[in-house]
Amino acid sequence: MHRDIAEVLFSAEAINTRVQALGRQISNDLAGREAVVVALLKGSVLFFSDLIRSIDAPVKVDFAWASSYGHSTSSSGQIHLKVFPEEDLKGRTVVVVDDILDTGRTLDTVVRRLKEEHGAGEVRTCVLLDKMARRVVPIRADYSGFPVDDVFVVGYGLDFADRYRNLPYIGVLKPECQRP
């Protein structure tokens, strides 16, 4: 375990098992239909990579870059969309993949934009972690890996100031390490 981690919440093995189950669930729901699977960068990149390899349905891959944290441990409330899919999404099924659903602002903004501005026919959401205690926008993920308490977590793509993404597990960052 990394010295800055207070405790491991989800081991690499537990994450792998849950990601495989999510992939099967998405595959069953798509029932062979093609979907565009969109990763919200940067945090979802590891989860996304493992997830798409576990989906047994035709998929196209795209990316969006959404940010609201910066170098803080809480959301700024301002959603910055730096990159968004250029693929024609009119009438298409889109699955948005994110690392964590906390306030709901980012996912809500992305889903609305995909529907309203890009004409997506169906937008589903898949998150690795669901932090219900922080929700300020009434949104629920269609697919969710693990519920998580209101603690600051890092690892498996989740970061603090762009650090700790490479940890193979998800753990609670020690409070003294939560300064930029």
N, C-alpha and C positions, 0 to 999 in steps of 0.2 A: 504494500500500500504506500502511496506517495505521502511524504511527510506533511503536506499541507491539507490532507484529507482527515476529517474528524471521524468519519465512518463511511463504509461502503453500503449503499442502499440496494444496489442491483449489480450482481456479479456479471462478468462477461458471459458466463453460461446461462444465467437467467435471462439476460438480454437476448441472446441468440435464440433461445427457446421461444420467447414471446414474439420476436420479430418473425420467426418462421410461422407461428400461428396467425399473425396478422396477414402475412403474405397469402396463406391458404384462405383466410376469410375474404380478402379482397379478390382473389382468383375466383372463388365461388360466386361472389356478388357480381363480378364482371361477366361470368358465364361465357367466356370466349370473345366478348366484345373488346375492341381496341380502346385503350384509354391513353390520355396524355398524363404522365405522372410528373408533377412539378415539385422540385425540391426547393424549400426556402433556405437560402444560404445565409450564413455559413453553417449554422448549428446542426442542420439536419443531414449534412453530407455523409457521415458514417452510417447513420440509421437508414438513410435513403439508399445507399449502395447495397447494404445487406437486404433491405426490403425488396427492391426491384428484382434482385436475384431470386427471391422466394415467391414471386408472383408468376403463376403459370397461366398467363393470358397475354395477348399481344399488347405491348406498351410502347409508347414513344416517350422519350425523356426530355424534360426541359427544366429550366431553372429560373428562379426569381430571387432577388436579393432584397430582403425586407429587414429593417433594423429599428429597434426602439430602445435598446439598452446603452449603447456606447460603451463606456468603461465603468458603468455603474452596476450595482446589484439589484436595481429596480428599474422598471420601465419608465421612460421619460413621458410616455403618453403620446408622443409624436411618432407616427409611423413614417419611415423613410423608405420609399420603394426606389432603389437605385437601378435595378434591372428587372425587366418583366418579360415573359415569353413573347416571342415574335411569331410563333406558329399560329396559323389560322385555327381558332378554337370554336368557331361558330357551330353550334349544335353538337359539339363533341363532349365526351365524358372526360372530366378532369379529376385527378386525385391529387390534392395538395398535401405534401408531406412536410411536417415541421417537427422540431425537436421537442418543444414544450408549449403547452397551452396554459397560459397563466391569466393575464388580464383579459385576453380574448380580442384585444384591439387589432393585433397584427393579422390574425387569421380572419377575422371579420372583414377587415379592409381588403385583403387579398381575395376572399370569396366574392365579395360585392363587385370588385373590379373585374374579376373573371366573368361574372354573369352580365353585368351592366355594360362594360366597355368592350368586352371580347366575345360576348354572345355564347359563352359555354352553355351547352344544353343541360348538363348535370355536373355539379361540383361536389365532390366528397372530400372529407378531410381525414387525415391520419396523423396522429401525434404519438411520440414515444412516451411522453410524460404529461399528465393532466393534473395541474395544481389548482383545484377548485377554489381554495381559500382566497385566491387573488383575483377571481373573476369579477370584472366590472361590465363586461358586455355579455349578454345572454347567448352564448354560443356553446355548442357541444360538438365534440369530434365524432365523426362516424366510426372511426377506428381509433382505439386508444390502447397504448401499451401498458402503462402502470399509473395508478394514482400516486401522487407524491404530496407530502405535507409542505407547509410553507417554510421551506428551508432553501438555502442557496446551494444548488447542485452543479457539479461540473463532471466532465468526462464523457466519453463516447460521443464527441462532437460538441457538447455543451461547454461553455467557456466562462472565464472571468478575464476581461481585458485581453482576449485572444489567447489565453493560456489554458492549459489542462485539457484541450480538446482530444489529445492523443491517448488519454487514459482509457484502457479497455473496459472499464466499469464506470458506474455512476456513483459518485460519493458527495458527501456534504463537505463543502469548503470550510475550513476553520475560520472563525470570525476575524482573527488577527491577520488573515491572508486576504481579506476582502477589501483591500485598499489598493488603488492603482499605483 
